Amino acid sequence: MTIGAALVGLAIVEAVARIAAPAYNPGGRVAFTVLQDGTPIGPAGAVRRLVKHTGDYNVQVKFNSLGFRESKSIQVSGADSIFVVGDSIAFGWGVEEPQRFSNVLEERLGRLVFNISSAAVDVDGYDRLLHHAEQNGAHVGTLIVSVSMENDLREYDKDGGDRENESVPAQVASVPGVKAYLTERSAIYGLATVVVHRVPWLEQAAARAGLVTPNLAAIAVSDASDDAVKSSAARLRRLVASRRGVILIVPSRALWSGTDAKRRHAARSHELFGRLLRQAGLRVVDVRAAFERAGNPLGFHFANDAHWTAEGHRLAADALARAIGGT
């Protein structure tokens, strides 16, 4: 009886939370689906809220009929059009659509720029997104591929390139699994995490308990092997073959955080990757130096998130505009 009453009470509180704080209603969160060929896209024609429980951002995301976060119809594209494909950075995770580097670049150049990026994808995913766009009427003039040094470097030809089946130790997967479950289903959980992140002693206690991962501790790939770097460069070369391609290098935060050894390794991988791309004849736009000239490269990321702020997107757009010009 007591348990039943508690569950009813919890359900009532959950319902009230969804009405009183719609931004935390899990039914309105940004989520992606996968087409039969593995292409990751958003819900066609849907409007969602993208909210960070730490308070870093709360923005609207509109998906078009093809599942892209792009307000223009790709069918109006032509030989002079520019297409941007990439992961969540290029998607504009955390910023409003007009603040993304693709939108700012369109203003800078006075040319149509289309964004067909998605989240949680790598170069193989970019290939599928590009195919999905072209199958639905895209005419790609110049292709900008946004490559994340934290997530995209791997050995693409090894074991068929399948990372979905990699095993994860149960003790590592358990807490994130519960967090993901609650994030997808509970407004109460979303509100509770806001409180935790905004009260320093609660956040510190949660971090010690393993319930919260400090932002910079979550850097995904800061120690890619040389083989992974070489394989990734070769995979990109195949992706942009016979196209007017530009590779935008998104630097890893490991360049500016962690131990000296980690930083040196990240710097070595970064330099090797850029050199291999240029040796392959690819045009490269690397924003690392521009971020560092500003004096606080991590300041172009959200305080509690890996993604770029609007200022980071603006800087990238400026660098791309200089590189592309009137071509």
Secondary structure, 3 states (H helix, E strand, C coil): CHHHHHHHHHHHHHHHHHHHCHHHCHHHECCCEECCCCCEECCCCCEEEEECCCCCCEEEEECCCCCCCCCCCHHHCCCCCEEEECCHHHHCCCCCHHHCHHHHHHHHHCCCEEECCCCCCCHHHHHHHHHHHHHCCCCCCEEEEEEECCCCCCCCCHHHHCCCCCCCCHHHHHHHHHHHHHHHHCHHHHHHHHHHHHCHHHHHHHHHCCCCCCHHHHCCCCCCCHHHHHHHHHHHHHHCCCCEEEEEEECCHHHCCCCHHHHHHHHHHHHHHHHHHHHCCCEEEECHHHHHHCCCHHHHECCCCCCECHHHHHHHHHHHHHHHCCC
